[in-house]
Every structure is written in structure tokens, then in C-alpha cells.
Amino acid sequence: MTGPADWRVLDLPEVVALAGRAARRVADGYEDTLTMEYEDARQEALIILATKPAMVNECLADPSLGLGVLYHRLVLDLIDRVKTVAKYRIRHTSYEAACDAAEKGRV
């Protein structure tokens, strides 16, 4: 469960850069399902960080956690947000793919 958003965590350049890295990883991981593009993933990452300021502050305050644990948690949160949509899209053929298959006589 998340509390109120605290957008001040996004004033930290290392946190914003971490959001970009996590977004790239998730966007690249789901590129074959066209589920989430980089910019969408980046916006989602920034929202997650702002709505979980306690997680951000905990990781930044504890050297044993640091940015590595924050990155890992953020990637997991991003994946949770897209996995349902990704599963749905994997089971369905896009309009373009269906048209291409029809043109080649595979339907």
C-alpha cells in the first residue's frame, strides 16, 4: 500500500537516473509484447518513486541497501504494473500481424 505522494524524492538526480535505468530494463524486457515503451515506463517509475517515498528514503539512508536495492524494488514494481497487460497481449494477435498473415495466406 502506498501513502501520499512526495514528489521531493524526484529532486535527487540519482533517483531520477535510477528511474530511467529501471524503465529501460522493463521496456526492453517487454518490447516483444509491445506492452510498455521506455517513456511510459519512465513515467510509471517516477510515479512509483513519488508514491513510495518511505521506500526511497529507507534505501538512501541505509548504506547496506542503497541504490541497488532501490533499483531492484523499482524494477519489480514496474513489472507488477505491466505483467497483466503483457500476458493479455501475448495471447492476442495484433491487427497488423493478422493482416500480414492473411496476405500471406496463413489464416
Beta strands, then each sheet from edge to edge (+ up, - down):
end
